[in-house]
Amino acid sequence: MRLDRFLCESTGLTRSLAKKALHRGEVTVDGIIVKKGDLHVREQEVRLEGRLLSLHPSRYILLHKPKGYISATQDEDHPCVLQLLPPELCRDLQCAGRLDVDTTGLLLLTDDGQWSHRLRSPKKACGKVYRVDLTEPLAEGTAARFKEGVMLHGEPKPTQPATLDVLSPTRVLLTIQEGKYHQVKRMFAAVGNKVVGLHRLQIGAIRLDDNLAEGEWRHLTEEEIASV
């Protein structure tokens, strides 16, 4: 395996970050500093800043996030989603995309940095489906406005086209391609409404299981992993 690929797979670094680490002389192979990523490694001892690296199977977790948990590894004010997983599973796991503390539903966690980057990349366009509860009945023409894109406060350009499906006057399904800060709440605020409940159902081809209770989790299937 090429050294640069080994660095990415053993640490979760992106290819560009691994290349920078090599150029800075932070990588050694059998005690010798190596700055080129095309070296092939097999049984050699590879270290990054003195830390011994080894390959381990990447982990991909689907979690049904409850309200009140923050999508981070640590926080002073709220419990973190990693607390819902067995301690032995948590090492190096990161959230592949986030949910607000008061938002529930599908959250993905992994130690595979490249997979996480692809999932969140605008080029990949993994649509995210949310069930949204509103304070006011949906105004006529909202679906058309979302399809065209709406201007959010402080943003230089409109949102990408989004799809709105009405379930009831105050409950809808919204599919977006982006992940701007508080985007769903800001989109409805831009059309004079307020979100009072937000639940993520799907990212790309990965759907939240109907039988997975809040706080429960499972490993992704090979098909789900490969879909990103």
Secondary structure as the mmCIF struct_conf table of DSSP 4:
data_model
#
loop_
_struct_conf.conf_type_id
_struct_conf.id
_struct_conf.beg_label_comp_id
_struct_conf.beg_label_asym_id
_struct_conf.beg_label_seq_id
_struct_conf.end_label_comp_id
_struct_conf.end_label_asym_id
_struct_conf.end_label_seq_id
STRN STRN1 ARG A 2 ARG A 2
HELX_RH_AL_P HELX_RH_AL_P1 LEU A 3 THR A 11
HELX_RH_AL_P HELX_RH_AL_P2 ARG A 15 HIS A 23
TURN_TY1_P TURN_TY1_P1 ARG A 24 GLY A 25
STRN STRN2 VAL A 27 VAL A 29
TURN_TY1_P TURN_TY1_P2 ASP A 30 GLY A 31
STRN STRN3 ILE A 32 ILE A 33
TURN_TY1_P TURN_TY1_P3 GLY A 37 ASP A 38
STRN STRN4 HIS A 40 HIS A 40
BEND BEND1 ARG A 42 GLN A 44
STRN STRN5 VAL A 46 LEU A 48
TURN_TY1_P TURN_TY1_P4 GLU A 49 GLY A 50
STRN STRN6 ARG A 51 LEU A 52
STRN STRN7 TYR A 60 LYS A 65
HELX_LH_PP_P HELX_LH_PP_P1 PRO A 66 PRO A 66
TURN_TY1_P TURN_TY1_P5 LYS A 67 GLY A 68
STRN STRN8 ILE A 70 ILE A 70
BEND BEND2 SER A 71 THR A 73
BEND BEND3 GLU A 76 HIS A 78
STRN STRN9 CYS A 80 CYS A 80
HELX_RH_3T_P HELX_RH_3T_P1 VAL A 81 LEU A 84
BEND BEND4 LEU A 85 LEU A 85
HELX_RH_3T_P HELX_RH_3T_P2 PRO A 87 LEU A 89
TURN_TY1_P TURN_TY1_P6 ARG A 91 ASP A 92
STRN STRN10 GLN A 94 CYS A 95
BEND BEND5 ALA A 96 GLY A 97
TURN_TY1_P TURN_TY1_P7 VAL A 101 ASP A 102
STRN STRN11 THR A 104 THR A 110
BEND BEND6 ASP A 111 ASP A 111
HELX_RH_AL_P HELX_RH_AL_P3 GLY A 113 ARG A 120
TURN_TY1_P TURN_TY1_P8 PRO A 122 LYS A 124
STRN STRN12 LYS A 128 LEU A 134
BEND BEND7 THR A 135 GLU A 136
HELX_LH_PP_P HELX_LH_PP_P2 PRO A 137 ALA A 139
TURN_TY1_P TURN_TY1_P9 GLU A 140 GLY A 141
HELX_RH_AL_P HELX_RH_AL_P4 THR A 142 GLU A 148
HELX_LH_PP_P HELX_LH_PP_P3 MET A 151 LEU A 152
TURN_TY1_P TURN_TY1_P10 HIS A 153 GLY A 154
BEND BEND8 PRO A 156 LYS A 157
HELX_LH_PP_P HELX_LH_PP_P4 PRO A 158 PRO A 161
STRN STRN13 THR A 163 SER A 168
TURN_TY1_P TURN_TY1_P11 PRO A 169 THR A 170
STRN STRN14 ARG A 171 ILE A 176
BEND BEND9 GLN A 177 GLN A 177
TURN_TY1_P TURN_TY1_P12 TYR A 181 HIS A 182
HELX_RH_AL_P HELX_RH_AL_P5 GLN A 183 ALA A 190
TURN_TY1_P TURN_TY1_P13 VAL A 191 GLY A 192
STRN STRN15 VAL A 195 ILE A 203
TURN_TY1_P TURN_TY1_P14 GLY A 204 ALA A 205
STRN STRN16 ILE A 206 ARG A 207
TURN_TY1_P TURN_TY1_P15 ASP A 210 ASN A 211
TURN_TY1_P TURN_TY1_P16 GLU A 214 GLY A 215
STRN STRN17 TRP A 217 HIS A 219
HELX_LH_PP_P HELX_LH_PP_P5 LEU A 220 THR A 221
HELX_RH_AL_P HELX_RH_AL_P6 GLU A 222 ALA A 226
TURN_TY1_P TURN_TY1_P17 SER A 227 SER A 227
#
